[in-house]
């Protein structure tokens, strides 16, 4: 039998540049109306106050980390949660650029100083995961990936309840939010040259995030990913989930009767004209 010398043609599949990268897209749901959202939020706010009182009474130490893409809605979620809580119990930490002195310290040092005492909840609006971006040196980045899980294990062993949220937003929704910030003078401060630059490094940031997850998404300290294209649902889902992670009981004070105002003290107040008032322009 003669050998078949004919060569079979191999079909090579080609891809366009836009097809090489894909974000995971959640199923779209109908947007919540304002009334329904406020009704659901009200129920969760009552539960948040119960959790606050439980944390205070039992001297719990709670750290909640909020990370994710720029304009993913982290600040809005934090503001929503903290809005109904006592600021003496619930603190928001949003550190700026490290000082020259802080740059010479152990990387985790300035974050460690912000950790809660007993009876406190601390929300980190960005955290030690700042180093997990693409703007530090390779040596610093690799050292962070090795050190971070150990640092978090130490926190958990010390009795801290550590919860980590990653807010995931699509490139299309991020662009819409950036455009909204650019147009609105009251929001323009939220967008920085670094935010604009991150648009050119979308894939690089995704790669850095995926690598960071491979090191720091541990059984002891897992990442919880929040689909954040829908702001209202993201807020409700985050609060509901956070409440499910910390067992608590209702220790909120019971309603009580307000005593009548006491007026039987002999005292004449100074003239109103002696005081300086804010002009009533509205």
C-alpha positions as CSV (number, residue, x, y, z in Angstrom):
1,X,0.0,0.0,0.0
2,X,1.4,3.4,-0.8
3,X,1.7,5.9,2.0
4,X,-0.5,8.9,2.0
5,X,1.8,11.9,1.5
6,X,-1.0,14.4,1.4
7,X,-0.9,16.8,4.2
8,X,-4.0,17.6,6.2
9,X,-4.8,21.2,6.5
10,X,-4.9,22.4,10.1
11,X,-7.5,25.0,10.9
12,X,-6.2,27.7,13.0
13,X,-8.7,29.6,15.1
14,X,-8.1,33.3,15.4
15,X,-9.4,35.7,18.0
16,X,-10.0,39.4,18.0
17,X,-8.3,41.4,20.7
18,X,-11.6,42.2,22.4
19,X,-12.4,38.5,22.7
20,X,-9.2,37.6,24.6
21,X,-10.4,38.9,27.9
22,X,-13.8,38.3,29.6
23,X,-15.2,39.4,32.9
24,X,-17.7,37.2,34.7
25,X,-21.1,38.8,34.1
26,X,-23.8,38.1,36.7
27,X,-27.4,37.6,35.6
28,X,-29.2,40.9,35.3
29,X,-32.1,41.5,37.6
30,X,-34.8,44.2,37.6
31,X,-33.7,47.3,39.5
32,X,-35.2,47.8,42.9
33,X,-37.5,50.8,43.3
34,X,-36.7,53.3,45.9
35,X,-39.6,52.4,48.2
36,X,-38.8,48.7,48.1
37,X,-35.1,49.4,48.7
38,X,-35.8,51.7,51.6
39,X,-38.2,49.2,53.2
40,X,-35.6,46.3,52.9
41,X,-32.8,48.6,54.1
42,X,-34.8,49.7,57.2
43,X,-35.1,46.0,58.3
44,X,-31.4,45.5,57.9
45,X,-30.6,48.8,59.8
46,X,-32.5,47.5,62.8
47,X,-30.4,44.3,62.7
48,X,-27.2,46.3,62.4
49,X,-28.1,48.2,65.6
50,X,-28.7,44.8,67.3
51,X,-25.3,43.7,66.1
52,X,-23.6,46.9,67.3
53,X,-25.1,46.4,70.8
54,X,-23.9,42.8,70.9
55,X,-20.4,43.8,69.8
56,X,-20.3,46.5,72.5
57,X,-21.7,44.2,75.3
58,X,-19.4,41.3,74.5
59,X,-16.3,43.4,73.7
60,X,-16.0,41.8,70.3
61,X,-13.3,43.1,67.9
62,X,-14.6,43.3,64.3
63,X,-12.7,44.3,61.1
64,X,-14.4,44.5,57.8
65,X,-12.3,45.1,54.7
66,X,-13.8,46.7,51.6
67,X,-11.7,46.3,48.4
68,X,-12.4,46.3,44.7
69,X,-12.2,48.3,41.5
70,X,-12.3,52.0,41.5
71,X,-15.9,53.3,41.5
72,X,-17.2,49.8,42.5
73,X,-19.3,51.3,45.3
74,X,-17.2,50.5,48.3
75,X,-17.7,54.0,49.9
76,X,-21.5,53.9,49.4
77,X,-21.8,50.5,51.1
78,X,-19.7,51.7,54.1
79,X,-21.7,54.9,54.4
80,X,-25.0,53.0,54.3
81,X,-23.9,50.6,57.0
82,X,-22.2,53.2,59.3
83,X,-25.1,55.7,58.8
84,X,-27.3,54.0,61.5
85,X,-24.5,53.1,63.9
86,X,-22.8,54.8,66.8
87,X,-19.5,56.4,65.5
88,X,-17.9,55.7,68.9
89,X,-18.4,52.0,68.2
90,X,-18.2,51.9,64.5
91,X,-15.1,53.6,62.9
92,X,-14.2,54.1,59.3
93,X,-10.5,54.0,58.3
94,X,-9.5,55.4,55.0
95,X,-5.8,56.0,55.1
96,X,-4.1,58.3,52.6
97,X,-0.7,58.1,51.0
98,X,1.9,56.9,53.5
99,X,4.3,59.6,54.9
100,X,8.0,59.4,54.4
101,X,8.3,58.0,57.9
102,X,5.6,55.4,57.3
103,X,7.4,54.2,54.2
104,X,10.3,53.1,56.3
105,X,8.1,51.2,58.7
106,X,6.9,47.5,58.5
107,X,4.3,47.6,55.8
108,X,1.4,46.5,58.1
109,X,2.4,48.8,60.9
110,X,0.1,51.8,60.1
111,X,-2.8,49.5,59.6
112,X,-2.2,47.6,62.8
113,X,-2.5,50.9,64.7
114,X,-6.0,51.2,63.4
115,X,-7.3,47.8,64.6
116,X,-10.3,47.7,67.0
117,X,-10.3,47.5,70.7
118,X,-12.9,45.4,72.5
119,X,-16.4,46.6,71.6
120,X,-15.4,48.2,68.3
121,X,-16.2,47.6,64.6
122,X,-13.7,49.0,62.1
123,X,-14.4,49.4,58.4
124,X,-11.4,49.7,56.2
125,X,-12.1,51.7,53.0
126,X,-9.2,50.1,51.3
127,X,-6.6,48.4,53.5
128,X,-3.3,46.6,53.5
129,X,-4.4,45.2,50.1
130,X,-3.3,48.5,48.5
131,X,0.0,46.7,48.0
132,X,-1.8,44.0,45.9
133,X,-2.1,46.4,43.0
134,X,0.3,46.8,40.1
135,X,2.2,49.9,41.2
136,X,4.7,48.5,43.8
137,X,7.9,46.7,43.0
138,X,7.9,42.9,42.2
139,X,9.9,42.3,45.3
140,X,7.4,44.2,47.5
141,X,4.5,42.5,45.9
142,X,5.9,39.0,46.3
143,X,6.8,39.7,50.0
144,X,3.2,41.0,50.6
145,X,1.7,37.8,49.1
146,X,3.8,35.7,51.5
147,X,3.3,37.9,54.5
148,X,-0.4,38.8,54.2
149,X,-1.9,35.4,55.0
150,X,0.3,35.1,58.1
151,X,-0.6,38.6,59.3
152,X,-4.3,37.8,59.0
153,X,-3.9,34.5,60.8
154,X,-2.3,36.5,63.7
155,X,-5.3,38.8,63.7
156,X,-7.8,36.0,63.8
157,X,-5.8,34.1,66.6
158,X,-5.8,37.3,68.6
159,X,-9.7,37.2,68.6
160,X,-10.4,39.6,65.8
161,X,-13.4,38.8,63.6
162,X,-12.0,39.5,60.1
163,X,-14.4,39.8,57.1
164,X,-13.1,40.7,53.6
165,X,-15.3,41.9,50.7
166,X,-14.2,42.4,47.1
167,X,-16.6,44.6,45.0
168,X,-16.6,43.5,41.4
169,X,-17.8,46.0,38.8
170,X,-17.9,45.6,35.0
171,X,-15.8,47.9,32.8
172,X,-18.9,49.3,31.2
173,X,-20.5,50.2,34.6
174,X,-17.2,51.6,35.8
175,X,-17.0,53.9,32.8
176,X,-20.6,55.1,33.4
177,X,-19.7,56.0,37.0
178,X,-16.5,57.7,36.0
179,X,-18.4,59.8,33.5
180,X,-21.0,60.7,36.1
181,X,-18.3,61.8,38.5
182,X,-16.7,64.0,35.8
183,X,-20.0,65.7,35.0
184,X,-21.0,66.3,38.7
185,X,-18.9,69.0,40.5
186,X,-19.8,67.5,43.9
187,X,-18.4,64.1,42.8
188,X,-15.4,65.2,40.7
189,X,-13.0,65.0,43.7
190,X,-13.6,61.2,43.8
191,X,-11.8,60.6,40.5
192,X,-8.0,60.9,40.4
193,X,-5.4,60.6,37.6
194,X,-4.7,57.2,39.0
195,X,-8.3,56.2,38.4
196,X,-8.1,57.3,34.8
197,X,-4.8,55.4,34.4
198,X,-6.4,52.2,35.8
199,X,-8.6,52.1,32.7
200,X,-5.5,51.5,30.6
201,X,-4.4,48.7,33.0
202,X,-7.8,46.9,33.3
203,X,-6.3,43.5,32.4
204,X,-3.2,44.0,34.5
205,X,-5.3,44.8,37.5
206,X,-7.4,41.8,36.9
207,X,-4.3,39.6,36.7
208,X,-2.9,41.1,39.9
209,X,-6.3,40.6,41.7
210,X,-6.5,37.0,40.5
211,X,-2.9,36.3,41.8
212,X,-3.7,38.0,45.1
213,X,-6.8,35.9,45.5
214,X,-4.8,32.7,44.9
215,X,-2.6,33.6,48.0
216,X,-5.0,35.4,50.3
217,X,-8.4,33.7,49.7
218,X,-7.9,31.2,52.5
219,X,-10.2,29.0,54.5
220,X,-9.5,31.0,57.7
221,X,-9.9,34.3,55.9
222,X,-11.9,34.0,52.7
223,X,-12.8,36.7,50.2
224,X,-16.5,37.4,49.6
225,X,-17.1,38.8,46.1
226,X,-20.0,41.2,45.7
227,X,-21.5,41.8,42.3
228,X,-21.6,45.6,42.4
229,X,-23.1,46.8,39.1
230,X,-26.4,47.3,40.9
231,X,-25.6,49.6,43.8
232,X,-28.8,49.0,45.8
233,X,-28.6,45.3,45.6
234,X,-24.9,45.3,46.4
235,X,-25.6,47.3,49.6
236,X,-28.4,45.0,50.7
237,X,-26.5,41.8,49.9
238,X,-23.4,42.9,51.7
239,X,-25.3,43.9,54.9
240,X,-27.4,40.7,54.9
241,X,-24.2,38.6,54.4
242,X,-22.2,40.5,57.1
243,X,-25.0,40.0,59.6
244,X,-25.1,36.3,58.9
245,X,-21.4,35.9,59.7
246,X,-21.5,37.2,63.3
247,X,-24.0,35.5,65.7
248,X,-25.8,38.1,67.9
249,X,-28.8,38.6,70.1
250,X,-31.1,41.6,70.5
251,X,-29.7,43.8,73.3
252,X,-31.1,47.1,72.1
253,X,-32.6,49.2,74.9
254,X,-36.4,48.9,75.4
255,X,-38.7,51.9,74.7
256,X,-39.2,54.0,77.8
257,X,-41.2,57.1,78.9
258,X,-39.5,60.5,78.7
259,X,-39.8,62.3,82.0
260,X,-41.5,65.8,81.9
261,X,-39.3,68.9,81.5
262,X,-38.4,70.4,84.9
263,X,-39.3,74.2,84.9
264,X,-39.6,75.1,88.6
265,X,-36.0,76.4,89.0
266,X,-35.8,80.2,89.6
267,X,-33.6,81.3,86.8
268,X,-33.8,84.2,84.3
269,X,-31.9,83.7,81.1
270,X,-29.8,86.4,79.5
271,X,-31.4,88.5,76.6
272,X,-31.6,86.8,73.3
273,X,-29.9,89.8,71.7
274,X,-26.7,88.9,73.5
275,X,-26.3,85.9,71.3
276,X,-25.0,85.7,67.7
277,X,-27.2,83.7,65.4
278,X,-26.7,82.2,62.0
279,X,-28.6,84.2,59.4
280,X,-31.8,82.4,58.3
281,X,-31.4,82.7,54.5
282,X,-33.6,79.6,53.8
